[in-house]
Amino acid sequence: MDAIKMALNSLISSLNIGMNERFLVSYKEHVVINMFLKKILGLDLVSENEIKGVIHTRILGVGRHGYNIHVRGLGAPDYIESPASLAFALKMDHFNEEEMKKIIYDQEESHADFIGQYYIDNFPQVLLDQLLTKPKKPKPGKDVEIGHCCC
């Protein structure tokens, strides 16, 4: 059982979240992840809430990474890889007061404004639903990443 949870943690922690607020996974990765999640859920090896907890942790990690990119001057909060992950981390009070002061928003925008614009309700569930949705085989010559942003 611990090996299954370790595999789940490893799998989810390797995924990234893009600007379109979806996990960036190729078709083949999506197939494997989908089968794995459905199997462990079907066998009652983990609960959906446990998976959402792992996804929650991943969102916070991606939000922290976006924060680090921003404070190094490498991107505005709304132009980092996943603004929704940063908004989620802000809403969950993942940053201390000193860290919060380092975030520079657009003119006259506040933490509350940023959260209001980018926060996604039930974000862990949204991402879990993406992974549990049957993967669609890409058409030849088309982008093969699920959630890929072309901009």
OpenMM code with the backbone's topology and positions (N, CA, C; nanometers):
from openmm import Vec3, app, unit

residues = "MET ASP ALA ILE LYS MET ALA LEU ASN SER LEU ILE SER SER LEU ASN ILE GLY MET ASN GLU ARG PHE LEU VAL SER TYR LYS GLU HIS VAL VAL ILE ASN MET PHE LEU LYS LYS ILE LEU GLY LEU ASP LEU VAL SER GLU ASN GLU ILE LYS GLY VAL ILE HIS THR ARG ILE LEU GLY VAL GLY ARG HIS GLY TYR ASN ILE HIS VAL ARG GLY LEU GLY ALA PRO ASP TYR ILE GLU SER PRO ALA SER LEU ALA PHE ALA LEU LYS MET ASP HIS PHE ASN GLU GLU GLU MET LYS LYS ILE ILE TYR ASP GLN GLU GLU SER HIS ALA ASP PHE ILE GLY GLN TYR TYR ILE ASP ASN PHE PRO GLN VAL LEU LEU ASP GLN LEU LEU THR LYS PRO LYS LYS PRO LYS PRO GLY LYS ASP VAL GLU ILE GLY HIS CYS CYS CYS".split()
positions = [
    Vec3(0.0825, -0.1200, 0.0000),
    Vec3(0.0000, 0.0000, 0.0000),
    Vec3(0.0864, 0.1258, 0.0000),
    Vec3(0.1926, 0.1257, 0.0809),
    Vec3(0.2816, 0.2414, 0.0834),
    Vec3(0.3491, 0.2607, -0.0517),
    Vec3(0.3806, 0.1502, -0.1193),
    Vec3(0.4439, 0.1593, -0.2509),
    Vec3(0.3492, 0.2263, -0.3518),
    Vec3(0.2208, 0.1982, -0.3418),
    Vec3(0.1222, 0.2598, -0.4308),
    Vec3(0.1159, 0.4096, -0.4045),
    Vec3(0.1142, 0.4484, -0.2781),
    Vec3(0.1082, 0.5911, -0.2449),
    Vec3(0.2364, 0.6625, -0.2858),
    Vec3(0.3491, 0.5954, -0.2736),
    Vec3(0.4752, 0.6544, -0.3174),
    Vec3(0.4738, 0.6733, -0.4692),
    Vec3(0.4224, 0.5742, -0.5408),
    Vec3(0.4135, 0.5845, -0.6867),
    Vec3(0.3198, 0.6983, -0.7262),
    Vec3(0.2082, 0.7104, -0.6558),
    Vec3(0.1127, 0.8177, -0.6824),
    Vec3(0.1791, 0.9537, -0.6607),
    Vec3(0.2464, 0.9695, -0.5474),
    Vec3(0.3153, 1.0954, -0.5177),
    Vec3(0.4191, 1.1272, -0.6240),
    Vec3(0.4962, 1.0281, -0.6618),
    Vec3(0.5998, 1.0474, -0.7616),
    Vec3(0.5394, 1.0876, -0.8958),
    Vec3(0.4336, 1.0210, -0.9347),
    Vec3(0.3677, 1.0480, -1.0616),
    Vec3(0.3127, 1.1905, -1.0660),
    Vec3(0.2356, 1.2276, -0.9666),
    Vec3(0.1720, 1.3597, -0.9651),
    Vec3(0.2766, 1.4702, -0.9493),
    Vec3(0.3778, 1.4475, -0.8669),
    Vec3(0.4780, 1.5521, -0.8444),
    Vec3(0.5645, 1.5764, -0.9676),
    Vec3(0.5610, 1.4865, -1.0641),
    Vec3(0.6389, 1.5057, -1.1867),
    Vec3(0.5615, 1.5851, -1.2918),
    Vec3(0.4330, 1.6058, -1.2691),
    Vec3(0.3499, 1.6751, -1.3679),
    Vec3(0.3579, 1.8258, -1.3491),
    Vec3(0.3479, 1.8974, -1.4595),
    Vec3(0.3462, 2.0416, -1.4520),
    Vec3(0.2103, 2.0933, -1.4948),
    Vec3(0.1803, 2.2152, -1.4533),
    Vec3(0.0522, 2.2773, -1.4827),
    Vec3(0.0809, 2.3977, -1.5719),
    Vec3(0.0129, 2.4066, -1.6845),
    Vec3(0.0392, 2.5132, -1.7800),
    Vec3(-0.0504, 2.6335, -1.7612),
    Vec3(-0.0297, 2.7335, -1.8474),
    Vec3(-0.1071, 2.8578, -1.8384),
    Vec3(-0.2555, 2.8352, -1.8609),
    Vec3(-0.2903, 2.7284, -1.9312),
    Vec3(-0.4323, 2.7013, -1.9512),
    Vec3(-0.4894, 2.6194, -1.8357),
    Vec3(-0.4091, 2.6083, -1.7291),
    Vec3(-0.4504, 2.5483, -1.6014),
    Vec3(-0.4908, 2.4031, -1.6139),
    Vec3(-0.4136, 2.3303, -1.6911),
    Vec3(-0.4307, 2.1862, -1.7041),
    Vec3(-0.2933, 2.1238, -1.6901),
    Vec3(-0.2924, 1.9984, -1.6485),
    Vec3(-0.1660, 1.9260, -1.6461),
    Vec3(-0.1150, 1.9150, -1.7888),
    Vec3(0.0139, 1.9373, -1.8066),
    Vec3(0.0764, 1.9224, -1.9382),
    Vec3(0.1256, 1.7797, -1.9502),
    Vec3(0.0510, 1.6989, -2.0199),
    Vec3(0.0879, 1.5586, -2.0381),
    Vec3(0.0675, 1.5204, -2.1841),
    Vec3(0.1548, 1.4345, -2.2326),
    Vec3(0.1378, 1.3836, -2.3682),
    Vec3(0.0239, 1.2810, -2.3678),
    Vec3(-0.0180, 1.2440, -2.4848),
    Vec3(-0.1233, 1.1436, -2.4971),
    Vec3(-0.0819, 1.0142, -2.4266),
    Vec3(0.0404, 0.9678, -2.4530),
    Vec3(0.0869, 0.8424, -2.3923),
    Vec3(0.0926, 0.8519, -2.2399),
    Vec3(0.1412, 0.9651, -2.1892),
    Vec3(0.1442, 0.9842, -2.0435),
    Vec3(0.0025, 0.9827, -1.9868),
    Vec3(-0.0886, 1.0502, -2.0569),
    Vec3(-0.2272, 1.0574, -2.0116),
    Vec3(-0.2896, 0.9183, -2.0049),
    Vec3(-0.2610, 0.8355, -2.1050),
    Vec3(-0.3139, 0.6986, -2.1063),
    Vec3(-0.2644, 0.6218, -1.9834),
    Vec3(-0.1354, 0.6279, -1.9568),
    Vec3(-0.0766, 0.5546, -1.8432),
    Vec3(-0.1316, 0.6063, -1.7107),
    Vec3(-0.1352, 0.7386, -1.6949),
    Vec3(-0.1851, 0.7982, -1.5707),
    Vec3(-0.3316, 0.7625, -1.5510),
    Vec3(-0.4096, 0.7730, -1.6567),
    Vec3(-0.5517, 0.7424, -1.6509),
    Vec3(-0.5747, 0.5980, -1.6059),
    Vec3(-0.5026, 0.5048, -1.6679),
    Vec3(-0.5174, 0.3633, -1.6320),
    Vec3(-0.4748, 0.3386, -1.4871),
    Vec3(-0.3639, 0.3984, -1.4457),
    Vec3(-0.3132, 0.3811, -1.3093),
    Vec3(-0.4138, 0.4327, -1.2069),
    Vec3(-0.4634, 0.5541, -1.2282),
    Vec3(-0.5576, 0.6128, -1.1328),
    Vec3(-0.6872, 0.5322, -1.1256),
    Vec3(-0.7395, 0.4935, -1.2405),
    Vec3(-0.8638, 0.4159, -1.2406),
    Vec3(-0.8450, 0.2803, -1.1721),
    Vec3(-0.7284, 0.2198, -1.1914),
    Vec3(-0.7008, 0.0896, -1.1298),
    Vec3(-0.6919, 0.1029, -0.9771),
    Vec3(-0.6144, 0.2008, -0.9286),
    Vec3(-0.5984, 0.2120, -0.7822),
    Vec3(-0.7267, 0.2589, -0.7155),
    Vec3(-0.8068, 0.3381, -0.7870),
    Vec3(-0.9371, 0.3765, -0.7322),
    Vec3(-1.0326, 0.2576, -0.7333),
    Vec3(-1.0326, 0.1832, -0.8425),
    Vec3(-1.1205, 0.0665, -0.8559),
    Vec3(-1.0910, -0.0424, -0.7547),
    Vec3(-0.9650, -0.0555, -0.7169),
    Vec3(-0.9256, -0.1561, -0.6176),
    Vec3(-0.9305, -0.1023, -0.4744),
    Vec3(-0.9772, 0.0212, -0.4597),
    Vec3(-0.9847, 0.0869, -0.3283),
    Vec3(-0.8491, 0.0926, -0.2574),
    Vec3(-0.7418, 0.1100, -0.3357),
    Vec3(-0.6084, 0.1213, -0.2760),
    Vec3(-0.5848, 0.2622, -0.2224),
    Vec3(-0.6480, 0.3591, -0.2847),
    Vec3(-0.6482, 0.4972, -0.2373),
    Vec3(-0.7859, 0.5554, -0.2660),
    Vec3(-0.8170, 0.6621, -0.1960),
    Vec3(-0.9454, 0.7289, -0.2204),
    Vec3(-0.9236, 0.8476, -0.3138),
    Vec3(-1.0317, 0.8944, -0.3698),
    Vec3(-1.0254, 1.0129, -0.4545),
    Vec3(-0.9733, 1.1315, -0.3739),
    Vec3(-1.0129, 1.1402, -0.2459),
    Vec3(-0.9649, 1.2494, -0.1606),
    Vec3(-0.8139, 1.2439, -0.1394),
    Vec3(-0.7590, 1.1229, -0.1298),
    Vec3(-0.6129, 1.1113, -0.1162),
    Vec3(-0.5426, 1.1604, -0.2424),
    Vec3(-0.5991, 1.1272, -0.3568),
    Vec3(-0.5399, 1.1736, -0.4826),
    Vec3(-0.5506, 1.3255, -0.4924),
    Vec3(-0.6670, 1.3796, -0.4547),
    Vec3(-0.6824, 1.5250, -0.4570),
    Vec3(-0.5849, 1.5927, -0.3604),
    Vec3(-0.5536, 1.5264, -0.2495),
    Vec3(-0.4555, 1.5809, -0.1565),
    Vec3(-0.3169, 1.5897, -0.2192),
    Vec3(-0.2804, 1.4876, -0.2960),
    Vec3(-0.1513, 1.4884, -0.3657),
    Vec3(-0.1510, 1.5984, -0.4727),
    Vec3(-0.2612, 1.6126, -0.5436),
    Vec3(-0.2724, 1.7173, -0.6452),
    Vec3(-0.2669, 1.8547, -0.5795),
    Vec3(-0.3339, 1.8703, -0.4654),
    Vec3(-0.3313, 1.9954, -0.3889),
    Vec3(-0.1866, 2.0347, -0.3582),
    Vec3(-0.1088, 1.9389, -0.3115),
    Vec3(0.0324, 1.9634, -0.2801),
    Vec3(0.1090, 2.0037, -0.4053),
    Vec3(0.0781, 1.9394, -0.5179),
    Vec3(0.1458, 1.9726, -0.6436),
    Vec3(0.1113, 2.1139, -0.6874),
    Vec3(-0.0146, 2.1530, -0.6753),
    Vec3(-0.0550, 2.2892, -0.7118),
    Vec3(0.0237, 2.3904, -0.6286),
    Vec3(0.0348, 2.3645, -0.4983),
    Vec3(0.1115, 2.4555, -0.4120),
    Vec3(0.2572, 2.4631, -0.4577),
    Vec3(0.3144, 2.3498, -0.4978),
    Vec3(0.4525, 2.3479, -0.5461),
    Vec3(0.4705, 2.4281, -0.6737),
    Vec3(0.3753, 2.4142, -0.7648),
    Vec3(0.3812, 2.4909, -0.8899),
    Vec3(0.3601, 2.6392, -0.8599),
    Vec3(0.2711, 2.6710, -0.7661),
    Vec3(0.2508, 2.8096, -0.7242),
    Vec3(0.3770, 2.8685, -0.6628),
    Vec3(0.4460, 2.7901, -0.5801),
    Vec3(0.5725, 2.8339, -0.5181),
    Vec3(0.6784, 2.8568, -0.6266),
    Vec3(0.6847, 2.7669, -0.7235),
    Vec3(0.7801, 2.7827, -0.8328),
    Vec3(0.7519, 2.9117, -0.9103),
    Vec3(0.6252, 2.9370, -0.9391),
    Vec3(0.5870, 3.0608, -1.0085),
    Vec3(0.6243, 3.1837, -0.9282),
    Vec3(0.6042, 3.1767, -0.7972),
    Vec3(0.6435, 3.2864, -0.7089),
    Vec3(0.7942, 3.3102, -0.7198),
    Vec3(0.8728, 3.2031, -0.7141),
    Vec3(1.0191, 3.2163, -0.7225),
    Vec3(1.0623, 3.2764, -0.8558),
    Vec3(0.9981, 3.2352, -0.9636),
    Vec3(1.0268, 3.2926, -1.0957),
    Vec3(0.9968, 3.4428, -1.0931),
    Vec3(0.8833, 3.4780, -1.0368),
    Vec3(0.8403, 3.6185, -1.0324),
    Vec3(0.9369, 3.7043, -0.9508),
    Vec3(0.9708, 3.6619, -0.8306),
    Vec3(1.0555, 3.7461, -0.7451),
    Vec3(1.1988, 3.7564, -0.7977),
    Vec3(1.2368, 3.6681, -0.8876),
    Vec3(1.3672, 3.6794, -0.9536),
    Vec3(1.3603, 3.7729, -1.0741),
    Vec3(1.2413, 3.8282, -1.0980),
    Vec3(1.2246, 3.9226, -1.2074),
    Vec3(1.2087, 3.8580, -1.3435),
    Vec3(1.1693, 3.7321, -1.3452),
    Vec3(1.1603, 3.6582, -1.4716),
    Vec3(1.0185, 3.6448, -1.5251),
    Vec3(0.9243, 3.7127, -1.4632),
    Vec3(0.7871, 3.7058, -1.5127),
    Vec3(0.6897, 3.7694, -1.4161),
    Vec3(0.5936, 3.8423, -1.4715),
    Vec3(0.4868, 3.8997, -1.3905),
    Vec3(0.3972, 3.7869, -1.3406),
    Vec3(0.3275, 3.8074, -1.2294),
    Vec3(0.2429, 3.6998, -1.1750),
    Vec3(0.1443, 3.6407, -1.2753),
    Vec3(0.0934, 3.7253, -1.3648),
    Vec3(-0.0043, 3.6744, -1.4611),
    Vec3(0.0603, 3.6192, -1.5882),
    Vec3(0.1941, 3.6171, -1.5935),
    Vec3(0.2641, 3.5608, -1.7092),
    Vec3(0.3555, 3.4454, -1.6723),
    Vec3(0.3449, 3.3981, -1.5502),
    Vec3(0.4211, 3.2799, -1.5110),
    Vec3(0.3522, 3.1568, -1.5691),
    Vec3(0.4121, 3.0429, -1.5488),
    Vec3(0.3589, 2.9207, -1.6100),
    Vec3(0.2148, 2.8893, -1.5698),
    Vec3(0.1801, 2.9121, -1.4442),
    Vec3(0.0447, 2.8804, -1.3984),
    Vec3(-0.0048, 2.9856, -1.2990),
    Vec3(-0.0642, 3.0940, -1.3492),
    Vec3(-0.1191, 3.1947, -1.2579),
    Vec3(-0.2228, 3.1361, -1.1607),
    Vec3(-0.2996, 3.0374, -1.2058),
    Vec3(-0.4004, 2.9774, -1.1175),
    Vec3(-0.3360, 2.9052, -1.0006),
    Vec3(-0.2197, 2.8439, -1.0226),
    Vec3(-0.1498, 2.7766, -0.9127),
    Vec3(-0.0990, 2.8776, -0.8118),
    Vec3(-0.0484, 2.9918, -0.8611),
    Vec3(-0.0050, 3.0983, -0.7696),
    Vec3(-0.1248, 3.1528, -0.6928),
    Vec3(-0.2358, 3.1766, -0.7615),
    Vec3(-0.3566, 3.2258, -0.6941),
    Vec3(-0.4058, 3.1252, -0.5899),
    Vec3(-0.3996, 2.9978, -0.6227),
    Vec3(-0.4395, 2.8924, -0.5291),
    Vec3(-0.3502, 2.8966, -0.4051),
    Vec3(-0.2181, 2.9073, -0.4262),
    Vec3(-0.1234, 2.9122, -0.3137),
    Vec3(-0.1466, 3.0377, -0.2298),
    Vec3(-0.1768, 3.1499, -0.2936),
    Vec3(-0.2064, 3.2727, -0.2190),
    Vec3(-0.3331, 3.2558, -0.1353),
    Vec3(-0.4351, 3.1999, -0.1958),
    Vec3(-0.5633, 3.1805, -0.1253),
    Vec3(-0.5482, 3.0836, -0.0071),
    Vec3(-0.4567, 2.9884, -0.0198),
    Vec3(-0.4328, 2.8900, 0.0864),
    Vec3(-0.3314, 2.9419, 0.1900),
    Vec3(-0.2956, 3.0707, 0.1813),
    Vec3(-0.1990, 3.1320, 0.2746),
    Vec3(-0.0669, 3.0558, 0.2779),
    Vec3(-0.0198, 3.0184, 0.1598),
    Vec3(0.1049, 2.9418, 0.1466),
    Vec3(0.2298, 3.0294, 0.1632),
    Vec3(0.2130, 3.1598, 0.1554),
    Vec3(0.3251, 3.2526, 0.1653),
    Vec3(0.3157, 3.3353, 0.2926),
    Vec3(0.4323, 3.3662, 0.3495),
    Vec3(0.4316, 3.4498, 0.4698),
    Vec3(0.4239, 3.5975, 0.4295),
    Vec3(0.4126, 3.6832, 0.5282),
    Vec3(0.3949, 3.8268, 0.5056),
    Vec3(0.5095, 3.8875, 0.4236),
    Vec3(0.6318, 3.8503, 0.4558),
    Vec3(0.7484, 3.9023, 0.3828),
    Vec3(0.7446, 3.8603, 0.2357),
    Vec3(0.7080, 3.7370, 0.2113),
    Vec3(0.6982, 3.6889, 0.0734),
    Vec3(0.5885, 3.7626, -0.0019),
    Vec3(0.4779, 3.7841, 0.0637),
    Vec3(0.3646, 3.8533, 0.0002),
    Vec3(0.4047, 3.9936, -0.0457),
    Vec3(0.4882, 4.0615, 0.0319),
    Vec3(0.5312, 4.1982, -0.0015),
    Vec3(0.6168, 4.2014, -0.1272),
    Vec3(0.6772, 4.0890, -0.1642),
    Vec3(0.7659, 4.0842, -0.2809),
    Vec3(0.6913, 4.0659, -0.4128),
    Vec3(0.5633, 4.0363, -0.4050),
    Vec3(0.4858, 4.0151, -0.5277),
    Vec3(0.4421, 4.1507, -0.5825),
    Vec3(0.4769, 4.1756, -0.7075),
    Vec3(0.4434, 4.3019, -0.7729),
    Vec3(0.3403, 4.2734, -0.8818),
    Vec3(0.2224, 4.3286, -0.8623),
    Vec3(0.1131, 4.3087, -0.9569),
    Vec3(0.1083, 4.4250, -1.0558),
    Vec3(0.0192, 4.4134, -1.1525),
    Vec3(-0.0040, 4.5238, -1.2452),
    Vec3(-0.0537, 4.6448, -1.1669),
    Vec3(-0.0545, 4.7589, -1.2316),
    Vec3(-0.0946, 4.8837, -1.1668),
    Vec3(-0.2241, 4.8679, -1.0896),
    Vec3(-0.2186, 4.9073, -0.9658),
    Vec3(-0.3350, 4.9116, -0.8768),
    Vec3(-0.4037, 4.7765, -0.8564),
    Vec3(-0.3376, 4.6680, -0.8915),
    Vec3(-0.3933, 4.5349, -0.8676),
    Vec3(-0.3449, 4.4880, -0.7310),
    Vec3(-0.4296, 4.4200, -0.6581),
    Vec3(-0.3961, 4.3709, -0.5246),
    Vec3(-0.3938, 4.2184, -0.5230),
    Vec3(-0.3539, 4.1634, -0.4089),
    Vec3(-0.3599, 4.0170, -0.3920),
    Vec3(-0.5022, 3.9684, -0.4194),
    Vec3(-0.5986, 4.0383, -0.3607),
    Vec3(-0.7389, 3.9975, -0.3759),
    Vec3(-0.7821, 4.0023, -0.5226),
    Vec3(-0.7384, 4.1063, -0.5952),
    Vec3(-0.7736, 4.1166, -0.7374),
    Vec3(-0.7146, 3.9995, -0.8157),
    Vec3(-0.5867, 3.9692, -0.7888),
    Vec3(-0.5196, 3.8600, -0.8593),
    Vec3(-0.5890, 3.7271, -0.8303),
    Vec3(-0.6185, 3.7023, -0.7041),
    Vec3(-0.6878, 3.5793, -0.6660),
    Vec3(-0.8254, 3.5738, -0.7336),
    Vec3(-0.8965, 3.6860, -0.7316),
    Vec3(-1.0283, 3.6920, -0.7943),
    Vec3(-1.0245, 3.6601, -0.9426),
    Vec3(-0.9160, 3.7005, -1.0086),
    Vec3(-0.9055, 3.6779, -1.1525),
    Vec3(-0.8592, 3.5363, -1.1876),
    Vec3(-0.7698, 3.4769, -1.1062),
    Vec3(-0.7053, 3.3518, -1.1466),
    Vec3(-0.7399, 3.2293, -1.0623),
    Vec3(-0.7969, 3.2493, -0.9455),
    Vec3(-0.8270, 3.1340, -0.8592),
    Vec3(-0.9353, 3.0477, -0.9232),
    Vec3(-0.9147, 2.9177, -0.9188),
    Vec3(-1.0122, 2.8220, -0.9728),
    Vec3(-1.0707, 2.7424, -0.8562),
    Vec3(-1.2024, 2.7521, -0.8395),
    Vec3(-1.2693, 2.6736, -0.7356),
    Vec3(-1.2455, 2.5257, -0.7604),
    Vec3(-1.2219, 2.4526, -0.6545),
    Vec3(-1.2030, 2.3073, -0.6633),
    Vec3(-1.0930, 2.2682, -0.7623),
    Vec3(-0.9846, 2.3450, -0.7648),
    Vec3(-0.8766, 2.3213, -0.8607),
    Vec3(-0.8232, 2.1779, -0.8546),
    Vec3(-0.8004, 2.1198, -0.7354),
    Vec3(-0.7553, 1.9795, -0.7344),
    Vec3(-0.8544, 1.8854, -0.8040),
    Vec3(-0.9836, 1.9077, -0.7848),
    Vec3(-1.0853, 1.8243, -0.8491),
    Vec3(-1.0841, 1.8448, -1.0005),
    Vec3(-1.0666, 1.9690, -1.0443),
    Vec3(-1.0615, 1.9992, -1.1876),
    Vec3(-0.9472, 1.9221, -1.2535),
    Vec3(-0.8303, 1.9238, -1.1882),
    Vec3(-0.7151, 1.8532, -1.2448),
    Vec3(-0.7327, 1.7014, -1.2373),
    Vec3(-0.7927, 1.6526, -1.1289),
    Vec3(-0.8190, 1.5088, -1.1195),
    Vec3(-0.9156, 1.4663, -1.2299),
    Vec3(-1.0187, 1.5455, -1.2519),
    Vec3(-1.1145, 1.5141, -1.3592),
    Vec3(-1.0444, 1.5060, -1.4942),
    Vec3(-0.9472, 1.5960, -1.5176),
    Vec3(-0.8715, 1.5920, -1.6425),
    Vec3(-0.8003, 1.4577, -1.6575),
    Vec3(-0.7365, 1.4134, -1.5498),
    Vec3(-0.6600, 1.2885, -1.5563),
    Vec3(-0.7493, 1.1655, -1.5668),
    Vec3(-0.8697, 1.1730, -1.5107),
    Vec3(-0.9613, 1.0596, -1.5151),
    Vec3(-1.0445, 1.0550, -1.6431),
    Vec3(-1.0400, 1.1627, -1.7205),
    Vec3(-1.1109, 1.1651, -1.8478),
    Vec3(-1.0358, 1.0784, -1.9479),
    Vec3(-1.1107, 0.9993, -2.0226),
    Vec3(-1.0480, 0.9105, -2.1207),
    Vec3(-0.9664, 0.9928, -2.2196),
    Vec3(-0.8393, 0.9574, -2.2361),
    Vec3(-0.7547, 1.0313, -2.3305),
    Vec3(-0.8048, 1.0164, -2.4735),
    Vec3(-0.7957, 1.1250, -2.5479),
    Vec3(-0.8329, 1.1209, -2.6896),
    Vec3(-0.7047, 1.1146, -2.7710),
    Vec3(-0.7002, 1.0184, -2.8594),
    Vec3(-0.5822, 1.0019, -2.9436),
    Vec3(-0.5699, 1.1232, -3.0357),
    Vec3(-0.4510, 1.1855, -3.0389),
    Vec3(-0.4347, 1.3035, -3.1244),
    Vec3(-0.4376, 1.2656, -3.2720),
    Vec3(-0.4831, 1.3592, -3.3533),
    Vec3(-0.4836, 1.3387, -3.4972),
    Vec3(-0.3407, 1.3538, -3.5482),
    Vec3(-0.3049, 1.2808, -3.6495),
    Vec3(-0.1693, 1.2920, -3.7046),
    Vec3(-0.1367, 1.4375, -3.7396),
    Vec3(-0.0170, 1.4803, -3.6982),
    Vec3(0.0281, 1.6160, -3.7267),
    Vec3(-0.0227, 1.7201, -3.6300),
    Vec3(-0.1050, 1.6793, -3.5358),
    Vec3(-0.1587, 1.7737, -3.4370),
    Vec3(-0.0747, 1.7658, -3.3111),
    Vec3(-0.0893, 1.8683, -3.2264),
    Vec3(-0.0175, 1.8716, -3.0996),
    Vec3(-0.0567, 1.7503, -3.0167),
    Vec3(0.0401, 1.6852, -2.9560),
    Vec3(0.0115, 1.5636, -2.8815),
    Vec3(0.0059, 1.5858, -2.7317),
    Vec3(0.0164, 1.7099, -2.6862),
    Vec3(0.0080, 1.7344, -2.5430),
    Vec3(-0.1323, 1.7763, -2.5058),
    Vec3(-0.1821, 1.7166, -2.4002),
    Vec3(-0.3113, 1.7536, -2.3460),
    Vec3(-0.2885, 1.8800, -2.2629),
    Vec3(-0.3637, 1.9849, -2.2905),
    Vec3(-0.3452, 2.1069, -2.2134),
    Vec3(-0.2302, 2.1921, -2.2625),
    Vec3(-0.1768, 2.1632, -2.3803),
    Vec3(-0.0639, 2.2394, -2.4328),
    Vec3(-0.1097, 2.3803, -2.4696),
    Vec3(-0.0284, 2.4781, -2.4343),
    Vec3(-0.0560, 2.6163, -2.4707),
    Vec3(0.0391, 2.6567, -2.5822),
    Vec3(-0.0138, 2.7069, -2.6893),
    Vec3(0.0695, 2.7385, -2.8057),
    Vec3(0.1153, 2.8832, -2.8071),
    Vec3(0.0788, 2.9625, -2.7086),
    Vec3(0.1156, 3.1054, -2.7128),
    Vec3(0.2517, 3.1299, -2.6513),
] * unit.nanometer
topology = app.Topology()
chain = topology.addChain("A")
for resn in residues:
    res = topology.addResidue(resn, chain)
    for name in ("N", "CA", "C"):
        topology.addAtom(name, app.Element.getBySymbol(name[0]), res)
